[in-house]
């Protein structure tokens, strides 16, 4: 069963030869390789961390909304933990978008 997920990835772009655009395109390809269908990508720009935990004091935030099975989510989580360009990651299960239903027209009532 496919679920809808939101993935917030914080990218480490310090000392990277790749531009941010190329890095995001590579990550989109990683999502597609694992079987996820991306709905949208929101680039949230570089932000400084409130609490510095580790060697970085800022990161580039990118938000992915995608559909996939729980197995796809586990694969992506394992893959991005080993990726040196992904500093932190957070996943959230989202509800499906409600389908738009056309309203019915009222039928005339028959007199008995």
Secondary structure per residue as TSV (DSSP state, phi and psi in degrees):
chain	resnum	aa	ss	phi	psi
A	1	X	-	360.0	130.5
A	2	X	-	-84.7	138.7
A	3	X	E	-118.0	164.8
A	4	X	E	-103.3	132.3
A	5	X	E	-130.2	156.6
A	6	X	E	-119.7	129.0
A	7	X	E	-119.2	120.4
A	8	X	E	-102.5	114.6
A	9	X	E	-111.7	133.6
A	10	X	E	-106.3	119.5
A	11	X	E	-97.3	141.4
A	12	X	-	-93.3	105.8
A	13	X	-	-109.0	6.5
A	14	X	T	-74.3	132.5
A	15	X	T	68.6	18.3
A	16	X	-	-97.7	137.3
A	17	X	S	-79.7	-26.9
A	18	X	S	-74.1	144.3
A	19	X	-	-79.1	165.4
A	20	X	H	-62.3	-40.0
A	21	X	H	-62.2	-44.3
A	22	X	H	-64.9	-38.3
A	23	X	H	-65.3	-42.5
A	24	X	H	-66.4	-39.0
A	25	X	H	-63.2	-38.4
A	26	X	H	-65.1	-40.2
A	27	X	H	-66.3	-38.3
A	28	X	H	-60.7	-39.9
A	29	X	H	-64.2	-37.1
A	30	X	H	-64.2	-40.3
A	31	X	H	-61.1	-46.2
A	32	X	H	-65.3	-39.2
A	33	X	H	-61.6	-35.8
A	34	X	T	-83.0	-5.5
A	35	X	T	101.0	13.2
A	36	X	-	-89.3	144.2
A	37	X	E	-106.6	112.0
A	38	X	E	-79.9	129.2
A	39	X	E	-90.3	-46.0
A	40	X	E	-154.5	156.4
A	41	X	E	-129.0	125.2
A	42	X	E	-115.6	116.2
A	43	X	E	-89.6	118.2
A	44	X	E	-105.3	8.2
A	45	X	E	72.4	178.6
A	46	X	E	-82.1	136.4
A	47	X	E	-136.3	147.4
A	48	X	E	-84.4	143.7
A	49	X	-	-76.6	142.6
A	50	X	S	-68.3	-45.5
A	51	X	S	-118.1	121.3
A	52	X	-	-81.6	122.2
A	53	X	-	-132.4	95.5
A	54	X	S	116.5	-158.3
A	55	X	S	-89.1	-11.8
A	56	X	-	-104.1	147.2
A	57	X	S	-110.9	-5.0
A	58	X	E	-154.5	164.5
A	59	X	E	-156.1	164.8
A	60	X	E	-96.7	119.5
A	61	X	E	-91.0	133.0
A	62	X	E	-135.8	133.7
A	63	X	E	-114.0	121.8
A	64	X	E	-110.2	133.4
A	65	X	E	-114.3	124.9
A	66	X	E	-147.3	165.0
A	67	X	E	-111.7	141.9
A	68	X	E	-177.9	172.4
A	69	X	-	-84.2	163.8
A	70	X	H	-59.0	-30.7
A	71	X	H	-66.3	-36.6
A	72	X	H	-64.4	-41.0
A	73	X	H	-62.1	-41.8
A	74	X	H	-63.7	-41.7
A	75	X	H	-62.9	-44.7
A	76	X	H	-64.1	-41.7
A	77	X	H	-60.4	-46.2
A	78	X	H	-65.7	-39.6
A	79	X	H	-66.9	-44.2
A	80	X	H	-75.2	-23.7
A	81	X	H	-65.1	-30.2
A	82	X	H	-90.4	-8.9
A	83	X	-	-82.0	121.4
A	84	X	T	-70.3	-17.0
A	85	X	T	-82.8	-16.0
A	86	X	E	-100.0	110.5
A	87	X	E	-80.5	-47.9
A	88	X	E	-140.0	157.8
A	89	X	E	-146.4	145.5
A	90	X	E	-143.6	132.3
A	91	X	E	-118.5	146.0
A	92	X	E	-140.6	136.2
A	93	X	E	-82.0	128.7
A	94	X	E	-110.6	157.0
A	95	X	-	-79.0	152.4
A	96	X	-	-70.4	151.9
A	97	X	-	-68.4	135.6
A	98	X	-	-69.0	140.2
A	99	X	-	-78.0	142.4
A	100	X	-	-78.5	122.4
A	101	X	-	-109.1	130.1
A	102	X	-	-72.7	136.2
A	103	X	-	-70.5	145.2
A	104	X	-	-78.8	152.2
A	105	X	-	-90.7	144.6
A	106	X	-	-72.5	136.9
A	107	X	-	-89.7	145.7
A	108	X	-	-68.3	141.7
A	109	X	-	-83.7	132.1
A	110	X	-	-84.8	134.4
A	111	X	-	-80.8	140.2
A	112	X	-	-102.8	360.0
